[in-house]
Every structure is written in C-alpha cells, then in structure tokens.
Amino acid sequence: MAAKLRNRKPIEAATYLSIDCLSLARMPAGRHKHGKAVRAVKIRHRLQNLTVAETDLQAEFDQTGGAVALKHRGVDGMLIEHTVRLEPVPQHFGGQRWFFVCPRTGARARKLYRYPGMLEFSCRQGLPTNITYHCQRDSGAKRVMRQIWKLRTKVGDSRGLLGTLGQPEGMDDSAYFRSATRYLQLADRLDFSTRDIKLRRTP
C-alpha cells in the first residue's frame, strides 16, 4: 500500500474552492443590469494561521445557470484568471443545488482544486496527478486508535485510550453491549491484552 501511495500528492497540498462559499441558494441584494444576480467573495487561504493564497470570485447567475470569474494568487506566486460555469440541479423536494462545471472535464463538482503550477482549478478527476487522502497515509494501528477514541466519545468516557469503559446513564444495556463488544474487538486488534479492560456502569 505504501508503495502505491509514494508517488501521489496529498490532497491537503492543494488549494480548493467550495461552491458553498458563494451562497448561491440565498438570493443576493446585488442585481446586474440584465437581471442577473451578482455576488462577490474574497477568500483567504490560510495555513497555520498565515495567509498563503487569495482568491477573488465574481459570480453572475440566475435560476438557469451562471458563471464565476476568479482571480487567484497562489502559494507559488502565480496569478491566474479564468471563468468557471455554474449549473443548478433541481432537487426532488424543491429548490436547487449548485455545482461548478469543471473547466478540464466538464463534470459537475462541489469543490475545485489547484496544485502549485496549475493554470486553472479542476475537480479531483481532472487533476494532473494521482491524489491521496490523509486517512490513506495512516497506519492500521492509527486507524484502530481513531475508531477507539470515536467509540469512547460516543459513550461519554474519554479518560484514556484503553482501560475501563463506563456505561453512561440513559444508555440501554443492548446499546452498551454492542459498544463494549466493538471496543474489545478493536483493543484486540492493537495486540493489547483485553483481560485488563473492565466494563462497568458509570455512576
């Protein structure tokens, strides 16, 4: 698995834009002279509390579609400007859900990404290199530990990774039994002895 991921770029290294930042579902106050709604948004991309890139978005749209002109100063210092189409998709229970139309693939996407050196934003499928996610680079033990912490948080007992797992007030016995069984299975996968793990009801 490690060999397969070695030549892939982490998705965290890419700058991304989300369609949600434009709030297209909410009708804006601004109106274009041709009757289209307009919205301007400035995004500062931050890394460790430092602004590393900036993007200016200027969207024009109506109920049938639209476009957003973006001006992006990237981490690599490049200034890129291009336009991305916007497309609404009707929902079964009313309303619309908006998507970017990827400039590279033509596919609908809720997020667009750009790695340093790219001349435009793209959906994941249009990126020039294979990508990998943070969870894919985790070891098996780290994934198991993450599941244990999630389970302990669920039952309201986060005093330690392993040890006593208390049953909180209000949780019925069957739900607690399922959580406790899963907890012991995960502890066993970490090669910890389950003999020292105690299960008890939290007072």
Secondary structure, DSSP 8 states (H G I E B T S, - for coil): -HHHHTTSEEGGGSEEEEGGGG-TTS--S-B-TTS-EEEEEEEEEEETTEEEEEEEEEEEEETTEEEEEEEEE-TTS-EEEEEEEEEEEE-TTSSEEEEEE-TTT--EESEEEE-TT-SS-B-GGG-SS-EE-GGGGS-HHHHHHHHHHHHHHHTT--S-SSS-EEE-TT--HHHHHHHHHHHHHHHHHTT--GGG--EEE--
